[in-house]
């Protein structure tokens, strides 16, 4: 299957001299057309970025396969690193400057990543600090192409970041292939690790050794866990987990015993069921992989009470986790083989194949739209 290039598609010049950009517009199923899209005028607080690299998250694959629902047509892609090329009209004034989540003012030429989620900032959930579950939440790479945020996804040469979008500046030492997944996978893991609490001296089990699981193995190891057991039926992933700090690898959770912290990224109810049984007194389970329907999980309430077990879930993340993700990558870039997690980038024309073909030896495919 190949992307269909519409008749309106034309060769583009630089972003600064063109009023159009090239975007891969998903129109249902595996139909994705490369189309010329007009760049909208920027409003106050908005930022235009030129996409350098976007990685292919599993949720985008689920959208194309029909396992996940989202507005159609739309431009997919929410793990993206880009350069700032233009700021809204009021942003030239220092007092009106758009700032990154760490307080730095944004400037043209900076490499940036941005949040999957755009919150309203005024609803009860936002005011309570749970912006990931804002009541009027909008999401990068998930908005209708026919809405007022048509260029929301990373599978395009440009994207528009609305006013209020949490944005993080990427340091020079962090490669594009590390930075792009930080906008989703790495930041989500930072939220999971935060929810799990102190890991020093804890016996940690990570279920699922895909992109998020491998990142969690590295994070738990770096946080001082006494042991980190990675569970995955795929042998290659288990071998990769050892390179990311796993002290033990297993093909399943069957027979697993005595763990303090369970981090679940597989979405497998069977694996989770066994994992919950292995939690010791005051054990904590954080679920992040169950984002699609699966079988129910049962547990004995008395056992949960007597063992003081805590079970919680994480979906999306908060703005602070963007900077935490980049800081973590900066601190560990010489310790773990992060470059082995993302395949060499393909051109935007290959996006259909990347979204529909089986995963390769590396957890993430990537596209470089330019």
C-alpha positions in Angstrom: 0.0 0.0 0.0 1.3 3.5 -0.8 0.1 6.9 0.0 -1.9 8.6 -2.7 -0.6 12.0 -3.8 -3.5 14.3 -4.7 -3.4 16.5 -7.8 -3.2 19.6 -5.6 0.2 18.6 -4.1 3.0 20.7 -5.4 6.7 21.2 -4.6 7.2 23.5 -1.7 9.9 26.1 -0.9 11.0 27.0 2.5 8.4 27.6 5.2 9.2 31.3 5.3 8.4 31.8 1.6 5.5 29.4 1.1 1.9 29.8 2.2 1.3 26.1 1.9 2.7 22.9 3.5 2.6 19.2 2.6 0.6 17.0 5.0 -0.4 13.3 5.1 -4.2 13.5 5.6 -5.8 10.4 7.0 -9.2 9.8 5.3 -10.2 6.5 6.9 -8.9 3.0 6.9 -5.5 2.9 5.3 -6.2 5.8 3.0 -3.7 8.6 3.6 -3.3 11.3 1.0 -0.3 13.7 0.6 -2.0 17.0 0.2 -1.1 20.7 -0.1 -2.5 22.5 2.9 -2.7 26.3 3.3 -0.8 27.6 6.3 -3.3 29.5 8.5 -2.5 33.0 9.8 -1.2 32.8 13.4 -3.2 34.3 16.2 -1.9 35.6 19.5 0.0 32.9 21.4 0.2 30.5 18.4 3.4 29.0 17.1 4.2 27.6 13.6 6.8 24.8 13.6 8.6 23.0 10.9 8.6 19.3 11.6 12.0 17.6 11.7 11.0 14.1 12.7 7.9 12.3 13.9 7.7 8.8 15.3 4.9 6.3 14.8 3.1 5.6 18.1 1.0 2.5 18.6 -2.2 4.5 19.0 -1.8 5.9 15.5 -1.5 2.3 14.2 -4.6 1.5 16.2 -6.5 4.4 14.6 -5.6 3.2 11.0 -6.5 -0.4 11.8 -9.9 0.6 13.3 -9.2 -0.4 16.9 -9.3 3.2 18.0 -11.8 5.9 17.1 -10.9 9.5 16.3 -12.1 12.3 14.0 -11.7 11.7 10.3 -10.2 13.2 8.3 -7.2 14.3 10.4 -3.5 14.5 10.4 -2.1 11.9 12.7 1.2 11.9 14.6 1.8 13.2 18.1 5.4 12.2 18.8 7.1 15.1 17.0 10.2 17.3 17.2 10.2 20.5 15.2 11.8 23.9 14.8 10.0 27.1 15.6 9.6 29.2 12.4 7.0 31.8 13.3 5.2 33.2 16.4 1.9 34.9 16.6 1.6 38.7 16.1 1.7 39.6 19.8 4.7 37.4 20.5 7.4 39.9 19.4 6.8 41.8 22.7 8.8 40.3 25.5 5.8 40.7 27.8 3.6 38.8 25.4 6.2 36.1 24.6 5.2 32.5 24.5 7.2 30.6 27.1 8.2 26.9 27.3 7.0 24.9 30.3 10.4 25.6 32.1 9.9 29.4 31.7 12.2 30.0 28.7 10.8 32.3 26.0 10.3 30.7 22.7 12.4 31.9 19.8 12.7 31.1 16.1 15.1 28.3 15.3 14.6 26.5 18.6 14.0 22.7 18.5 10.9 21.9 20.5 8.5 19.2 21.5 4.9 19.7 22.7 2.3 18.0 24.8 -0.2 15.5 23.4 -2.9 17.3 25.3 -4.1 20.9 25.2 -6.2 21.8 28.2 -8.6 24.7 28.7 -7.0 25.7 32.0 -10.3 26.8 33.6 -12.4 23.6 34.3 -12.5 21.9 37.7 -10.1 19.2 36.5 -7.5 21.7 35.2 -7.8 23.8 38.3 -7.2 20.6 40.4 -4.0 19.9 38.4 -5.4 17.1 36.3 -5.1 18.8 33.0 -4.7 15.5 31.2 -8.3 14.9 31.8 -9.6 18.4 31.0 -13.3 18.4 30.3 -12.8 20.1 26.9 -9.5 18.4 26.1 -8.0 18.7 22.6 -5.1 16.5 21.4 -2.2 16.9 19.0 -2.6 14.6 16.0 -6.2 13.8 17.0 -8.2 16.8 15.8 -10.4 16.9 12.8 -8.7 18.2 9.6 -11.9 20.2 9.1 -11.7 22.0 12.5 -10.0 25.3 13.4 -6.9 23.2 14.2 -6.4 21.3 11.0 -2.5 21.2 11.3 -2.5 19.4 14.6 -0.5 16.3 13.7 3.2 15.6 13.1 2.8 13.7 9.8 3.2 16.9 7.9 5.9 19.4 7.0 4.5 22.0 9.5 2.2 22.0 12.5 0.5 24.8 14.4 0.6 24.9 18.2 -2.3 26.7 19.6 -2.1 29.3 22.4 -1.6 27.6 25.7 0.0 24.5 24.3 2.7 23.2 26.7 6.0 23.3 24.8 9.5 22.2 25.8 12.8 23.3 24.3 15.1 20.4 23.3 18.8 20.7 24.2 21.4 20.4 21.5 22.8 17.1 22.9 19.5 15.2 22.5 19.0 13.8 19.0 15.7 14.1 17.1 15.1 10.4 17.4 15.3 10.7 21.2 13.3 13.9 21.4 10.3 12.9 19.3 9.1 10.0 21.5 9.6 12.1 24.6 6.4 13.9 23.6 4.4 10.8 24.3 6.1 7.6 25.4 8.9 9.1 27.6 6.6 11.7 29.2 4.0 9.1 29.9 6.6 6.9 31.6 7.6 9.9 33.7 4.0 10.2 34.9 3.9 6.5 35.7 7.1 6.6 37.6 5.8 9.7 39.6 2.6 7.9 40.4 4.5 4.7 41.5 6.3 6.7 44.2 9.7 6.1 45.7 11.5 3.2 43.9 14.7 3.1 45.8 15.2 -0.4 47.1 11.9 -1.6 45.6 11.5 -4.8 43.6 10.0 -3.6 40.3 8.2 -5.6 37.6 7.6 -4.0 34.2 5.0 -5.8 32.1 5.6 -5.2 28.4 8.9 -4.3 26.9 7.9 -2.1 24.0 8.8 1.6 23.8 7.2 2.6 27.0 8.2 -0.6 28.9 11.8 -0.3 27.9 11.8 3.4 29.0 10.2 2.3 32.3 12.9 -0.3 32.8 15.6 2.3 32.4 13.8 4.8 34.6 13.3 2.3 37.4 16.9 1.2 37.2 18.1 4.8 37.3 15.8 5.5 40.3 17.6 3.0 42.5 15.3 0.0 42.3 16.7 -3.1 44.1 15.7 -5.2 41.0 13.9 -4.6 37.8 12.1 -7.6 36.1 11.0 -7.1 32.5 8.2 -9.3 31.2 7.6 -9.8 27.5 6.8 -12.9 25.3 9.1 -11.5 22.6 12.7 -12.7 23.0 14.2 -9.7 21.1 12.4 -7.3 23.4 13.6 -9.2 26.5 17.2 -9.0 25.3 16.7 -5.3 24.7 15.3 -4.9 28.2 18.6 -6.3 29.6 20.4 -3.5 27.8 18.1 -0.9 29.4 18.8 -2.1 32.9 16.6 -5.1 33.6 18.2 -7.4 36.2 16.0 -10.3 35.1 13.7 -11.0 32.1 10.8 -13.3 31.9 8.5 -14.4 29.1 5.3 -14.2 31.2 4.1 -13.3 34.7 3.1 -16.9 35.5 4.8 -17.9 38.7 6.0 -14.4 39.5 6.4 -13.8 43.2 7.1 -11.0 45.7 7.3 -7.6 43.9 6.8 -4.2 45.4 5.9 -2.1 42.3 4.1 -3.3 39.2 4.2 -1.2 36.1 1.9 -2.4 33.3 2.4 -1.4 29.7 1.2 -4.4 27.7 -2.6 -4.1 27.9 -2.7 -7.9 28.6 -5.3 -8.7 31.2 -3.8 -12.2 31.6 -0.3 -10.8 32.4 -1.8 -8.2 34.7 -3.9 -10.8 36.6 -0.8 -12.8 37.5 1.2 -9.6 38.2 -1.3 -8.4 40.8 -1.1 -11.7 42.7 2.6 -11.2 43.0 2.4 -7.8 44.8 3.8 -7.9 48.3 2.5 -6.0 51.3 2.1 -2.3 50.5 2.6 -3.1 46.8 1.7 -0.5 44.2 0.4 -1.3 40.7 0.3 1.5 38.0 -1.5 0.6 34.8 -0.8 2.5 31.6 -1.0 -0.1 28.8 -4.7 -0.9 29.0 -5.9 1.6 26.3 -8.0 -0.9 24.3 -10.7 -3.4 25.5 -9.4 -6.7 26.8 -10.7 -9.4 29.2 -11.7 -8.4 32.7 -9.3 -8.8 35.6 -10.5 -10.2 38.9 -9.0 -10.0 42.3 -9.8 -11.0 45.9 -10.8 -7.8 47.8 -9.8 -9.4 51.1 -6.3 -9.9 49.7 -6.1 -6.3 48.6 -7.1 -5.1 52.0 -4.8 -7.3 54.0 -1.8 -6.6 51.7 -2.5 -2.8 51.7 -2.4 -2.9 47.8 -2.8 0.2 45.7 -3.9 0.0 42.1 -4.0 3.1 40.0 -4.0 4.2 36.3 -2.2 6.8 34.2 -3.4 8.1 30.8 -1.6 11.0 29.2 0.5 13.2 31.4 1.0 16.7 32.8 3.1 19.5 31.3 5.9 19.0 33.9 6.4 15.5 32.6 7.7 16.9 29.2 10.6 18.6 30.9 11.1 15.5 33.2 11.3 13.4 30.0 13.9 15.6 28.4 15.9 15.8 31.6 15.9 12.0 32.0 17.1 11.5 28.4 19.8 14.1 28.9 21.0 12.4 32.1 20.9 8.8 30.6 21.9 9.3 27.0 25.3 7.9 27.6 24.0 5.0 29.8 21.3 3.4 27.7 21.2 2.7 23.9 18.3 5.0 23.2 19.3 5.2 19.5 18.3 1.5 19.1 14.6 2.2 19.8 13.9 4.3 16.7 14.4 3.2 13.1 16.1 5.4 10.5 13.5 8.0 9.3 11.6 7.3 6.1 10.1 10.0 3.8 6.5 11.1 4.4 5.5 9.1 1.3 6.0 5.9 3.3 3.7 6.8 6.1 0.9 4.3 5.1 3.4 1.4 5.1 4.8 2.5 8.5 1.3 2.6 10.0 0.1 -0.7 8.5 3.0 -3.1 8.3 4.1 -5.2 11.3 6.4 -3.5 13.8 10.1 -3.9 13.0 13.0 -4.8 15.2 12.9 -1.3 16.7 9.8 -0.2 18.7 9.4 3.0 16.7 9.2 3.8 13.0 10.0 7.4 12.1 9.3 9.9 9.2 11.2 13.0 8.3 8.7 15.1 6.3 11.3 17.3 4.7 
